[in-house]
Amino acid sequence: MLTVEELVKIASDTNASDIHLVCSLPPKGRRSGALENLDETPLTPEDCEEYAHELCGRRFGDLMEVGEVDASASIAGRRLRIHVFLQQGVPSAALRLLSEKIPALESLGLPPAVLKLPSMHKGIVLVTGETGSGKSTTLAAMLDNINHSRADHIVTLEDPIEYVYHPDRCVINQREVGRDTKSFSAGLRASLREDPNVILIGEMRDRDTIETAITAAETGHLVFGTLHTGSAADAVDRMVQVFPGEMQNQIRLQLSMCLQAVITQQLLPKRGGGRALASELLVVTDAVRNLIRSGNTPQIVNAIATSASIGGQTMDQSLVQLVRTGLIARETAMRFAHDMNYVKKYAM
């Protein structure tokens, strides 16, 4: 059985993004989106329990009681996001290898208009997408841009902390849910008493967190947050629908006034290996605010499609561009498209 340190070194040397440890299977690494063996020897229940003890440390009892533990650590020179969980009574683990260096925002391949978002001083900016779509990296790049360009106070609420910022012009406080604060909602309420200019909410999971985020934006703070949705329109609906019916019109009104932009991301298999970023950008205009207020969120897609002059971009427009520049195959674009016919017509 290889040690965790050995597995992390192998994964790092082969450019794997994740490690999976599952009983009866060899240790796996995810490279260019596909799982490959990091070793050929299947893990026994005893192996998995030994890994869990090492990864959870003093929280191993929490794993056995609750069924899962989230943590972060530095192993073999790499920062890791760690999730250990029980399956059929035996521990499994999913480890995400994190970059030590926060990339420059302009290097990520996002729409150029995204570069303007860190200059905002109030409102809500959302980054959405499925797990593993690069949301944390985009957020870290935006916050680090602020760190190097403004003399502000940044407070982050994360579960767990992934990128560690090195304060430059900003004062930065990074709080980990479960260690530094009880929950996202509790940490967010407390942050309003900490004189912040910018607040990062690692995940907007519930009504309390979303309600407080809206309040923070209304009172002059710049709030960054994430949601697990596949489009800008879905993000708006998700935020509204966590509230009871009698509150939804009021929430739509408040959200229409404070939402500034929504970025939606996918990481797709790239020609020749690696992954390419496809992204949608909704820049909230007066027309979009009217759509949010009236509940006509399905029309937001059309609003994005016709907003190229201000930097807007639909996911399908991004996919077409990636095909035309040769980064992804036409078949890949069609598989991940929202409107397959559009991509089929224009991705030549």
GILINGI-V704520 format. One record per residue. N is the residue number from 1. SS is DSSP state (~ for helix, > for strand, _ for the rest). PSI is psi in radians with two decimals (999 if undefined). Layout:
n=N ss=SS psi=PSI
n=N ss=SS psi=PSI
//
This chain:
n=1 ss=_ psi=2.20
n=2 ss=_ psi=2.60
n=3 ss=_ psi=2.85
n=4 ss=~ psi=-0.71
n=5 ss=~ psi=-0.75
n=6 ss=~ psi=-0.72
n=7 ss=~ psi=-0.73
n=8 ss=~ psi=-0.69
n=9 ss=~ psi=-0.75
n=10 ss=~ psi=-0.82
n=11 ss=~ psi=-0.75
n=12 ss=~ psi=-0.75
n=13 ss=~ psi=-0.45
n=14 ss=_ psi=0.21
n=15 ss=_ psi=0.62
n=16 ss=_ psi=2.54
n=17 ss=_ psi=-0.42
n=18 ss=> psi=2.74
n=19 ss=> psi=2.36
n=20 ss=> psi=2.21
n=21 ss=> psi=1.96
n=22 ss=_ psi=2.36
n=23 ss=> psi=2.42
n=24 ss=_ psi=0.00
n=25 ss=_ psi=2.65
n=26 ss=_ psi=2.72
n=27 ss=_ psi=2.36
n=28 ss=> psi=2.59
n=29 ss=> psi=2.53
n=30 ss=> psi=2.04
n=31 ss=> psi=2.20
n=32 ss=_ psi=0.61
n=33 ss=_ psi=-0.23
n=34 ss=> psi=2.58
n=35 ss=> psi=2.35
n=36 ss=> psi=2.69
n=37 ss=> psi=2.35
n=38 ss=_ psi=-0.31
n=39 ss=_ psi=2.84
n=40 ss=_ psi=-0.10
n=41 ss=_ psi=2.10
n=42 ss=_ psi=2.55
n=43 ss=> psi=2.44
n=44 ss=_ psi=2.88
n=45 ss=~ psi=-0.64
n=46 ss=~ psi=-0.69
n=47 ss=~ psi=-0.83
n=48 ss=~ psi=-0.67
n=49 ss=~ psi=-0.64
n=50 ss=~ psi=-0.74
n=51 ss=~ psi=-0.76
n=52 ss=~ psi=-0.73
n=53 ss=~ psi=-0.76
n=54 ss=~ psi=-0.72
n=55 ss=~ psi=-0.60
n=56 ss=~ psi=-0.49
n=57 ss=~ psi=-2.24
n=58 ss=~ psi=-0.22
n=59 ss=~ psi=0.22
n=60 ss=~ psi=-0.63
n=61 ss=~ psi=-0.62
n=62 ss=~ psi=-0.69
n=63 ss=~ psi=-0.82
n=64 ss=~ psi=-0.48
n=65 ss=~ psi=-0.78
n=66 ss=~ psi=-0.59
n=67 ss=_ psi=-0.21
n=68 ss=> psi=2.67
n=69 ss=> psi=2.33
n=70 ss=> psi=2.45
n=71 ss=> psi=3.05
n=72 ss=> psi=2.68
n=73 ss=> psi=2.88
n=74 ss=> psi=2.10
n=75 ss=> psi=2.33
n=76 ss=_ psi=0.65
n=77 ss=_ psi=0.13
n=78 ss=> psi=2.42
n=79 ss=> psi=2.43
n=80 ss=> psi=2.49
n=81 ss=> psi=2.16
n=82 ss=> psi=2.29
n=83 ss=> psi=2.00
n=84 ss=> psi=2.36
n=85 ss=> psi=2.78
n=86 ss=> psi=2.40
n=87 ss=> psi=2.13
n=88 ss=_ psi=0.61
n=89 ss=_ psi=-0.03
n=90 ss=> psi=2.43
n=91 ss=> psi=2.46
n=92 ss=> psi=2.90
n=93 ss=> psi=2.51
n=94 ss=> psi=2.09
n=95 ss=> psi=2.21
n=96 ss=> psi=2.15
n=97 ss=> psi=2.16
n=98 ss=> psi=2.59
n=99 ss=_ psi=2.37
n=100 ss=_ psi=-0.51
n=101 ss=_ psi=2.25
n=102 ss=_ psi=2.12
n=103 ss=_ psi=2.72
n=104 ss=_ psi=2.45
n=105 ss=~ psi=-0.69
n=106 ss=~ psi=-0.17
n=107 ss=~ psi=-0.08
n=108 ss=_ psi=-0.23
n=109 ss=_ psi=0.39
n=110 ss=_ psi=2.84
n=111 ss=_ psi=2.47
n=112 ss=~ psi=-0.55
n=113 ss=~ psi=-0.36
n=114 ss=~ psi=-0.51
n=115 ss=~ psi=-0.33
n=116 ss=~ psi=-0.31
n=117 ss=~ psi=-0.68
n=118 ss=~ psi=-0.24
n=119 ss=~ psi=-0.12
n=120 ss=_ psi=2.72
n=121 ss=_ psi=-0.16
n=122 ss=_ psi=2.85
n=123 ss=> psi=-3.09
n=124 ss=> psi=2.29
n=125 ss=> psi=2.15
n=126 ss=> psi=2.48
n=127 ss=> psi=2.10
n=128 ss=> psi=2.87
n=129 ss=_ psi=2.95
n=130 ss=_ psi=2.94
n=131 ss=_ psi=2.35
n=132 ss=_ psi=0.29
n=133 ss=_ psi=0.09
n=134 ss=_ psi=0.28
n=135 ss=~ psi=-0.79
n=136 ss=~ psi=-0.66
n=137 ss=~ psi=-0.75
n=138 ss=~ psi=-0.79
n=139 ss=~ psi=-0.77
n=140 ss=~ psi=-0.71
n=141 ss=~ psi=-0.69
n=142 ss=~ psi=-0.76
n=143 ss=~ psi=-0.65
n=144 ss=~ psi=-0.53
n=145 ss=~ psi=-0.78
n=146 ss=~ psi=-0.73
n=147 ss=~ psi=-0.62
n=148 ss=~ psi=-0.06
n=149 ss=~ psi=-0.24
n=150 ss=_ psi=2.63
n=151 ss=_ psi=1.32
n=152 ss=_ psi=3.04
n=153 ss=> psi=2.09
n=154 ss=> psi=2.26
n=155 ss=> psi=2.23
n=156 ss=> psi=2.52
n=157 ss=> psi=1.98
n=158 ss=> psi=2.71
n=159 ss=_ psi=1.57
n=160 ss=_ psi=-3.12
n=161 ss=_ psi=2.25
n=162 ss=_ psi=-1.24
n=163 ss=_ psi=2.39
n=164 ss=_ psi=2.13
n=165 ss=_ psi=2.58
n=166 ss=_ psi=1.85
n=167 ss=_ psi=2.33
n=168 ss=_ psi=-1.56
n=169 ss=_ psi=-0.35
n=170 ss=_ psi=2.71
n=171 ss=> psi=2.26
n=172 ss=> psi=2.21
n=173 ss=> psi=2.08
n=174 ss=> psi=2.10
n=175 ss=> psi=2.28
n=176 ss=> psi=2.20
n=177 ss=> psi=2.32
n=178 ss=_ psi=-0.41
n=179 ss=_ psi=-0.85
n=180 ss=_ psi=-0.36
n=181 ss=> psi=2.71
n=182 ss=_ psi=-0.68
n=183 ss=_ psi=2.93
n=184 ss=~ psi=-0.78
n=185 ss=~ psi=-0.71
n=186 ss=~ psi=-0.76
n=187 ss=~ psi=-0.63
n=188 ss=~ psi=-0.75
n=189 ss=~ psi=-0.74
n=190 ss=~ psi=-0.62
n=191 ss=~ psi=-0.50
n=192 ss=_ psi=-0.28
n=193 ss=_ psi=0.11
n=194 ss=_ psi=0.27
n=195 ss=_ psi=0.89
n=196 ss=_ psi=2.73
n=197 ss=_ psi=-0.65
n=198 ss=> psi=2.35
n=199 ss=> psi=2.27
n=200 ss=> psi=2.21
n=201 ss=> psi=1.93
n=202 ss=_ psi=-0.61
n=203 ss=_ psi=2.25
n=204 ss=_ psi=1.51
n=205 ss=_ psi=-0.49
n=206 ss=_ psi=3.07
n=207 ss=~ psi=-0.79
n=208 ss=~ psi=-0.77
n=209 ss=~ psi=-0.79
n=210 ss=~ psi=-0.73
n=211 ss=~ psi=-0.75
n=212 ss=~ psi=-0.62
n=213 ss=~ psi=-0.73
n=214 ss=~ psi=-0.75
n=215 ss=~ psi=-0.75
n=216 ss=~ psi=-0.74
n=217 ss=~ psi=-0.68
n=218 ss=~ psi=-0.47
n=219 ss=_ psi=0.33
n=220 ss=_ psi=0.26
n=221 ss=_ psi=2.67
n=222 ss=> psi=2.08
n=223 ss=> psi=2.17
n=224 ss=> psi=2.43
n=225 ss=> psi=2.93
n=226 ss=> psi=2.66
n=227 ss=> psi=2.63
n=228 ss=_ psi=1.28
n=229 ss=_ psi=2.78
n=230 ss=_ psi=0.02
n=231 ss=_ psi=2.90
n=232 ss=~ psi=-0.74
n=233 ss=~ psi=-0.72
n=234 ss=~ psi=-0.61
n=235 ss=~ psi=-0.75
n=236 ss=~ psi=-0.82
n=237 ss=~ psi=-0.71
n=238 ss=~ psi=-0.74
n=239 ss=~ psi=-0.65
n=240 ss=~ psi=-0.69
n=241 ss=~ psi=-0.17
n=242 ss=_ psi=-0.18
n=243 ss=_ psi=2.65
n=244 ss=_ psi=2.72
n=245 ss=~ psi=-0.70
n=246 ss=~ psi=-0.25
n=247 ss=~ psi=-0.21
n=248 ss=~ psi=-0.64
n=249 ss=~ psi=-0.71
n=250 ss=~ psi=-0.72
n=251 ss=~ psi=-0.71
n=252 ss=~ psi=-0.72
n=253 ss=~ psi=-0.84
n=254 ss=~ psi=-0.75
n=255 ss=~ psi=-0.65
n=256 ss=~ psi=-0.49
n=257 ss=~ psi=-0.44
n=258 ss=~ psi=-0.26
n=259 ss=> psi=2.27
n=260 ss=> psi=-0.70
n=261 ss=> psi=2.68
n=262 ss=> psi=2.17
n=263 ss=> psi=2.25
n=264 ss=> psi=2.36
n=265 ss=> psi=2.64
n=266 ss=> psi=2.50
n=267 ss=> psi=2.11
n=268 ss=> psi=2.67
n=269 ss=> psi=2.27
n=270 ss=_ psi=2.57
n=271 ss=_ psi=2.27
n=272 ss=_ psi=0.11
n=273 ss=_ psi=2.78
n=274 ss=_ psi=-3.00
n=275 ss=> psi=2.57
n=276 ss=> psi=2.53
n=277 ss=> psi=2.16
n=278 ss=> psi=2.41
n=279 ss=> psi=2.58
n=280 ss=> psi=2.46
n=281 ss=> psi=2.08
n=282 ss=> psi=2.03
n=283 ss=> psi=2.10
n=284 ss=_ psi=2.01
n=285 ss=_ psi=3.09
n=286 ss=~ psi=-0.65
n=287 ss=~ psi=-0.72
n=288 ss=~ psi=-0.64
n=289 ss=~ psi=-0.68
n=290 ss=~ psi=-0.69
n=291 ss=~ psi=-0.70
n=292 ss=~ psi=-0.81
n=293 ss=~ psi=-0.70
n=294 ss=~ psi=-0.09
n=295 ss=_ psi=0.23
n=296 ss=_ psi=0.90
n=297 ss=~ psi=-0.50
n=298 ss=~ psi=-0.42
n=299 ss=~ psi=-0.14
n=300 ss=~ psi=-0.60
n=301 ss=~ psi=-0.78
n=302 ss=~ psi=-0.66
n=303 ss=~ psi=-0.68
n=304 ss=~ psi=-0.76
n=305 ss=~ psi=-0.49
n=306 ss=_ psi=0.29
n=307 ss=_ psi=0.42
n=308 ss=~ psi=-0.54
n=309 ss=~ psi=-0.41
n=310 ss=~ psi=0.19
n=311 ss=_ psi=0.03
n=312 ss=_ psi=2.69
n=313 ss=> psi=2.27
n=314 ss=_ psi=2.84
n=315 ss=~ psi=-0.71
n=316 ss=~ psi=-0.63
n=317 ss=~ psi=-0.69
n=318 ss=~ psi=-0.76
n=319 ss=~ psi=-0.76
n=320 ss=~ psi=-0.76
n=321 ss=~ psi=-0.68
n=322 ss=~ psi=-0.61
n=323 ss=~ psi=-0.80
n=324 ss=~ psi=-0.51
n=325 ss=_ psi=0.01
n=326 ss=_ psi=0.17
n=327 ss=_ psi=-0.62
n=328 ss=_ psi=2.78
n=329 ss=_ psi=2.67
n=330 ss=~ psi=-0.66
n=331 ss=~ psi=-0.65
n=332 ss=~ psi=-0.79
n=333 ss=~ psi=-0.76
n=334 ss=~ psi=-0.61
n=335 ss=~ psi=-0.55
n=336 ss=~ psi=0.11
n=337 ss=_ psi=2.65
n=338 ss=_ psi=-0.73
n=339 ss=_ psi=1.67
n=340 ss=~ psi=-0.63
n=341 ss=~ psi=-0.68
n=342 ss=~ psi=-0.84
n=343 ss=~ psi=-0.71
n=344 ss=~ psi=-0.65
n=345 ss=~ psi=-0.72
n=346 ss=~ psi=-0.29
n=347 ss=_ psi=1.45
n=348 ss=_ psi=999
//
